[in-house]
Amino acid sequence: MLNALGEGEVSSKVVKTLALGLIEATDIFLIGIVLFIVSLGLYALFVDATLPLPAWLEVHTFDDLKSQVISVVIAVLAVLFLGDAVRWDGRPELLSFGAAIALVVAALTLFLNTKPAKKD
């Protein structure tokens, strides 16, 4: 069946290529968000603590900044794995790569959820 441009149906290869492009663009966008969060956080910590920021972006300590960056890094890792899953050609390396990412995500989550005791 022809579409309005006179071309045939869209093949699954074209859809896969488009999906990979969108996934890679999302990955780059998330890395940009990490850089933005770090720059705003460092600015708020060292230059101007009264910088008007949304509540989810407020940074008062390095722990706040680490938590926000780690959260986005986990999303970047998930998008990275998704890109490899879309590119997957049936080889078993994807399982070990996914397990490695899951281990890193678990370690980062554990790091986020364990707070050291504050010294008074």
DRENBA-471529 format. One record per residue: x, y, z of N, C-alpha, C, O, CB in turn; residue in three letters. Coordinates in steps of 0.05 Angstrom, whole numbers, plus 5000, padded with zeros to 4 digits. Glycine has a CB too. Example, Ala and Ser with C-alpha at 12.3 -4.5 7.8 and 13.67 -1.06 7.14 Angstrom:
BEGIN
ATOM	n_X	n_Y	n_Z	ca_X	ca_Y	ca_Z	c_X	c_Y	c_Z	o_X	o_Y	o_Z	cb_X	cb_Y	cb_Z	resn
ATOM	5264	4886	5156	5246	4910	5156	5264	4934	5156	5285	4934	5169	5226	4911	5181	ALA
ATOM	5257	4955	5142	5273	4979	5143	5258	5001	5157	5268	5023	5161	5282	4988	5114	SER
This chain:
BEGIN
ATOM	n_X	n_Y	n_Z	ca_X	ca_Y	ca_Z	c_X	c_Y	c_Z	o_X	o_Y	o_Z	cb_X	cb_Y	cb_Z	resn
ATOM	5017	4976	5000	5000	5000	5000	5018	5025	5000	5037	5026	5015	4981	5000	5024	MET
ATOM	5011	5045	4984	5027	5069	4982	5016	5090	5000	4991	5093	5004	5027	5079	4953	LEU
ATOM	5034	5106	5012	5025	5129	5029	5023	5154	5011	5025	5152	4987	5045	5134	5052	ASN
ATOM	5018	5177	5024	5014	5201	5009	5038	5210	4992	5035	5224	4972	5006	5224	5028	ALA
ATOM	5062	5201	5000	5086	5209	4985	5093	5189	4963	5112	5192	4949	5109	5211	5004	LEU
ATOM	5076	5169	4960	5081	5149	4940	5101	5128	4948	5111	5112	4932	5091	5162	4915	GLY
ATOM	5108	5127	4974	5127	5108	4983	5113	5084	4996	5089	5086	5003	5147	5120	5004	GLU
ATOM	5126	5062	4998	5114	5038	5009	5113	5039	5040	5119	5060	5052	5130	5013	5001	GLY
ATOM	5104	5017	5051	5102	5015	5081	5128	5020	5094	5149	5016	5082	5091	4987	5088	GLU
ATOM	5127	5030	5118	5151	5034	5134	5161	5007	5145	5146	4992	5157	5146	5055	5157	VAL
ATOM	5186	5001	5140	5196	4975	5148	5203	4976	5178	5206	4997	5190	5221	4967	5131	SER
ATOM	5206	4952	5189	5213	4951	5218	5241	4961	5222	5248	4971	5244	5210	4922	5228	SER
ATOM	5258	4959	5202	5286	4969	5204	5286	5000	5207	5301	5011	5222	5303	4961	5180	LYS
ATOM	5269	5013	5192	5267	5042	5193	5256	5051	5221	5266	5070	5233	5248	5053	5171	VAL
ATOM	5236	5036	5231	5225	5042	5257	5246	5038	5279	5248	5054	5297	5200	5025	5262	VAL
ATOM	5261	5017	5276	5282	5011	5296	5303	5033	5296	5313	5041	5317	5295	4983	5290	LYS
ATOM	5311	5042	5272	5331	5063	5269	5320	5089	5282	5335	5103	5295	5338	5068	5240	THR
ATOM	5295	5095	5276	5283	5119	5288	5282	5117	5318	5288	5137	5332	5255	5124	5276	LEU
ATOM	5274	5094	5329	5273	5090	5358	5301	5093	5370	5303	5105	5391	5261	5062	5364	ALA
ATOM	5321	5082	5357	5348	5085	5368	5357	5115	5368	5370	5123	5387	5368	5069	5351	LEU
ATOM	5350	5129	5348	5356	5158	5347	5343	5173	5370	5356	5190	5382	5348	5170	5321	GLY
ATOM	5318	5167	5375	5304	5180	5397	5315	5172	5424	5317	5189	5442	5274	5173	5395	LEU
ATOM	5323	5147	5427	5335	5138	5452	5361	5152	5457	5367	5160	5479	5338	5107	5452	ILE
ATOM	5378	5154	5436	5404	5167	5439	5400	5197	5444	5416	5208	5460	5421	5163	5413	GLU
ATOM	5381	5209	5432	5375	5238	5438	5366	5241	5467	5374	5261	5480	5354	5249	5419	ALA
ATOM	5350	5223	5477	5342	5224	5505	5365	5221	5524	5367	5234	5544	5321	5202	5511	THR
ATOM	5384	5203	5517	5408	5199	5533	5424	5225	5535	5433	5232	5556	5425	5176	5521	ASP
ATOM	5428	5238	5512	5443	5263	5512	5429	5284	5527	5441	5300	5542	5448	5273	5483	ILE
ATOM	5402	5285	5525	5386	5305	5540	5390	5300	5570	5392	5320	5585	5357	5303	5532	PHE
ATOM	5389	5275	5579	5392	5269	5608	5420	5277	5618	5423	5286	5640	5387	5240	5613	LEU
ATOM	5441	5273	5601	5467	5281	5609	5469	5311	5612	5482	5322	5630	5488	5271	5589	ILE
ATOM	5455	5325	5594	5453	5355	5597	5439	5363	5622	5447	5383	5635	5439	5366	5573	GLY
ATOM	5419	5348	5630	5405	5354	5655	5424	5350	5679	5423	5366	5698	5380	5336	5659	ILE
ATOM	5440	5330	5678	5460	5326	5700	5478	5350	5702	5483	5360	5724	5477	5300	5695	VAL
ATOM	5489	5359	5679	5506	5382	5680	5492	5407	5690	5504	5423	5704	5517	5387	5652	LEU
ATOM	5467	5410	5682	5451	5433	5691	5447	5432	5722	5450	5452	5735	5424	5434	5677	PHE
ATOM	5440	5409	5732	5435	5406	5761	5461	5411	5776	5460	5425	5797	5424	5377	5767	ILE
ATOM	5483	5400	5767	5508	5405	5780	5516	5434	5780	5524	5445	5801	5531	5388	5767	VAL
ATOM	5513	5448	5758	5520	5476	5756	5503	5493	5774	5513	5510	5789	5519	5486	5727	SER
ATOM	5476	5488	5774	5459	5503	5791	5464	5497	5821	5463	5515	5838	5429	5498	5785	LEU
ATOM	5469	5472	5827	5475	5464	5854	5500	5476	5865	5500	5486	5888	5477	5434	5856	GLY
ATOM	5521	5476	5849	5546	5488	5858	5543	5519	5861	5554	5531	5879	5569	5482	5839	LEU
ATOM	5528	5531	5843	5523	5559	5845	5508	5566	5870	5514	5585	5884	5508	5569	5820	TYR
ATOM	5487	5550	5876	5471	5554	5900	5488	5549	5926	5484	5563	5946	5447	5536	5900	ALA
ATOM	5506	5530	5925	5522	5524	5949	5544	5545	5954	5549	5552	5977	5535	5497	5946	LEU
ATOM	5556	5555	5933	5580	5572	5937	5576	5602	5930	5591	5618	5940	5602	5562	5921	PHE
ATOM	5557	5608	5914	5555	5636	5905	5530	5650	5917	5533	5670	5930	5553	5638	5875	VAL
ATOM	5507	5639	5912	5482	5653	5920	5462	5632	5931	5449	5618	5915	5469	5668	5896	ASP
ATOM	5460	5630	5957	5442	5611	5970	5413	5619	5967	5395	5603	5972	5450	5608	5999	ALA
ATOM	5408	5644	5960	5380	5654	5957	5370	5651	5928	5349	5663	5922	5379	5683	5966	THR
ATOM	5384	5637	5912	5375	5633	5884	5347	5620	5884	5343	5599	5895	5396	5615	5869	LEU
ATOM	5328	5633	5870	5301	5621	5870	5300	5596	5852	5302	5598	5827	5280	5642	5860	PRO
ATOM	5297	5573	5864	5295	5548	5849	5270	5533	5857	5259	5537	5879	5320	5531	5855	LEU
ATOM	5260	5515	5840	5238	5499	5848	5246	5481	5872	5269	5476	5876	5228	5481	5824	PRO
ATOM	5226	5472	5887	5232	5457	5911	5248	5432	5905	5265	5424	5921	5206	5450	5926	ALA
ATOM	5242	5419	5883	5256	5394	5877	5285	5398	5869	5301	5379	5868	5242	5379	5854	TRP
ATOM	5293	5423	5863	5320	5430	5854	5336	5445	5875	5359	5451	5871	5319	5446	5829	LEU
ATOM	5324	5450	5898	5339	5464	5919	5361	5448	5930	5358	5424	5935	5320	5472	5942	GLU
ATOM	5384	5460	5933	5408	5447	5943	5419	5463	5967	5426	5486	5964	5430	5444	5920	VAL
ATOM	5421	5449	5990	5431	5462	6014	5457	5449	6023	5473	5462	6037	5410	5461	6036	HIS
ATOM	5462	5424	6015	5486	5410	6022	5496	5394	5998	5481	5390	5978	5481	5391	6047	THR
ATOM	5520	5384	6001	5530	5366	5980	5514	5341	5977	5512	5329	5956	5560	5360	5984	PHE
ATOM	5503	5331	6000	5486	5307	5999	5462	5312	5982	5453	5294	5968	5478	5299	6028	ASP
ATOM	5450	5336	5984	5427	5342	5966	5435	5340	5937	5421	5329	5920	5416	5370	5973	ASP
ATOM	5458	5352	5931	5468	5352	5903	5474	5324	5894	5467	5316	5871	5493	5370	5901	LEU
ATOM	5487	5308	5911	5493	5280	5904	5467	5264	5898	5466	5249	5879	5509	5266	5926	LYS
ATOM	5447	5268	5915	5422	5253	5911	5409	5260	5885	5399	5242	5871	5403	5260	5934	SER
ATOM	5409	5285	5878	5396	5293	5853	5412	5283	5829	5400	5273	5809	5394	5324	5851	GLN
ATOM	5438	5284	5830	5454	5274	5808	5452	5244	5805	5449	5234	5783	5484	5282	5812	VAL
ATOM	5452	5230	5827	5450	5200	5826	5423	5192	5814	5421	5173	5799	5453	5188	5854	ILE
ATOM	5402	5207	5821	5376	5200	5810	5375	5202	5780	5364	5185	5766	5354	5219	5822	SER
ATOM	5388	5223	5769	5389	5226	5740	5408	5205	5727	5403	5196	5705	5397	5254	5732	VAL
ATOM	5430	5199	5741	5448	5179	5731	5434	5152	5728	5439	5137	5709	5473	5176	5749	VAL
ATOM	5417	5145	5747	5402	5120	5745	5384	5121	5720	5382	5100	5706	5384	5116	5770	ILE
ATOM	5372	5143	5714	5355	5146	5690	5373	5143	5665	5364	5131	5645	5340	5172	5690	ALA
ATOM	5397	5155	5665	5415	5152	5642	5423	5123	5638	5423	5114	5615	5440	5170	5647	VAL
ATOM	5428	5109	5659	5435	5080	5656	5412	5064	5645	5416	5046	5628	5444	5069	5684	LEU
ATOM	5388	5071	5654	5364	5057	5643	5361	5062	5613	5355	5044	5598	5339	5065	5658	ALA
ATOM	5365	5087	5605	5362	5093	5576	5385	5080	5560	5380	5071	5538	5363	5124	5572	VAL
ATOM	5409	5079	5572	5431	5066	5558	5425	5036	5554	5430	5026	5532	5457	5069	5575	LEU
ATOM	5414	5023	5574	5407	4995	5571	5384	4992	5550	5384	4973	5534	5398	4983	5597	PHE
ATOM	5365	5010	5550	5343	5008	5531	5354	5010	5502	5344	4996	5485	5323	5031	5536	LEU
ATOM	5373	5028	5498	5385	5030	5472	5399	5004	5463	5396	4996	5440	5405	5053	5471	GLY
ATOM	5413	4991	5482	5426	4966	5475	5405	4944	5471	5409	4926	5454	5445	4958	5497	ASP
ATOM	5383	4945	5485	5362	4925	5482	5349	4927	5455	5342	4907	5443	5341	4928	5505	ALA
ATOM	5345	4952	5445	5333	4956	5419	5353	4946	5397	5344	4935	5377	5326	4986	5414	VAL
ATOM	5379	4951	5401	5399	4942	5382	5405	4912	5383	5420	4902	5367	5425	4958	5386	ARG
ATOM	5394	4898	5403	5402	4870	5409	5398	4853	5385	5378	4853	5371	5385	4860	5432	TRP
ATOM	5419	4837	5380	5419	4819	5357	5418	4789	5365	5423	4772	5348	5443	4823	5339	ASP
ATOM	5411	4784	5390	5408	4756	5399	5432	4745	5414	5431	4723	5424	5403	4739	5376	GLY
ATOM	5454	4760	5415	5478	4751	5430	5473	4752	5460	5458	4770	5469	5503	4767	5422	ARG
ATOM	5485	4734	5476	5479	4734	5505	5493	4756	5521	5489	4757	5545	5488	4707	5515	PRO
ATOM	5510	4773	5508	5523	4794	5523	5504	4814	5536	5510	4827	5555	5543	4808	5505	GLU
ATOM	5480	4816	5524	5461	4835	5534	5453	4828	5563	5448	4846	5579	5436	4836	5517	LEU
ATOM	5451	4803	5569	5444	4794	5596	5465	4803	5617	5458	4813	5638	5440	4764	5597	LEU
ATOM	5490	4799	5610	5511	4808	5629	5512	4838	5631	5517	4849	5653	5538	4797	5620	SER
ATOM	5508	4852	5609	5507	4881	5610	5484	4891	5627	5487	4910	5643	5505	4893	5582	PHE
ATOM	5461	4879	5624	5437	4886	5640	5442	4880	5670	5433	4896	5687	5413	4872	5630	GLY
ATOM	5455	4858	5675	5460	4851	5703	5480	4871	5716	5477	4878	5739	5472	4822	5705	ALA
ATOM	5500	4879	5700	5519	4899	5710	5505	4926	5716	5511	4938	5736	5542	4903	5690	ALA
ATOM	5488	4934	5698	5473	4959	5703	5455	4956	5727	5453	4975	5743	5457	4967	5678	ILE
ATOM	5442	4933	5730	5424	4929	5753	5440	4930	5779	5430	4940	5799	5410	4902	5750	ALA
ATOM	5464	4919	5779	5481	4920	5802	5489	4948	5810	5489	4956	5833	5506	4903	5798	LEU
ATOM	5496	4964	5790	5503	4992	5794	5479	5008	5804	5482	5024	5823	5514	5005	5769	VAL
ATOM	5456	5003	5793	5432	5017	5802	5425	5009	5830	5417	5026	5846	5408	5011	5783	VAL
ATOM	5428	4984	5837	5422	4975	5864	5442	4988	5884	5434	4996	5906	5424	4944	5866	ALA
ATOM	5467	4989	5876	5487	5002	5894	5481	5032	5898	5483	5042	5920	5515	4998	5882	ALA
ATOM	5474	5045	5876	5467	5074	5878	5442	5078	5895	5440	5097	5911	5463	5086	5850	LEU
ATOM	5422	5061	5892	5398	5063	5908	5404	5058	5937	5393	5072	5955	5377	5043	5898	THR
ATOM	5421	5039	5943	5429	5034	5971	5444	5058	5982	5439	5066	6005	5447	5009	5972	LEU
ATOM	5461	5070	5966	5475	5094	5974	5456	5117	5980	5460	5131	6000	5495	5102	5952	PHE
ATOM	5435	5120	5964	5416	5141	5969	5400	5137	5994	5392	5156	6008	5397	5144	5945	LEU
ATOM	5394	5111	6000	5376	5105	6022	5390	5102	6049	5377	5100	6070	5361	5081	6016	ASN
ATOM	5416	5102	6049	5431	5100	6075	5444	5126	6080	5461	5136	6065	5452	5077	6074	THR
ATOM	5436	5138	6102	5446	5164	6110	5465	5160	6134	5457	5147	6153	5423	5184	6117	LYS
ATOM	5489	5171	6132	5507	5168	6155	5497	5184	6179	5483	5204	6176	5536	5177	6148	PRO
ATOM	5503	5175	6203	5495	5189	6227	5509	5216	6228	5533	5218	6224	5501	5172	6253	ALA
ATOM	5494	5237	6234	5505	5264	6236	5521	5267	6262	5512	5258	6284	5483	5285	6234	LYS
ATOM	5544	5279	6260	5560	5284	6283	5552	5312	6295	5552	5331	6280	5591	5284	6277	LYS
ATOM	5547	5312	6321	5539	5338	6333	5561	5350	6349	5558	5371	6360	5515	5334	6351	ASP
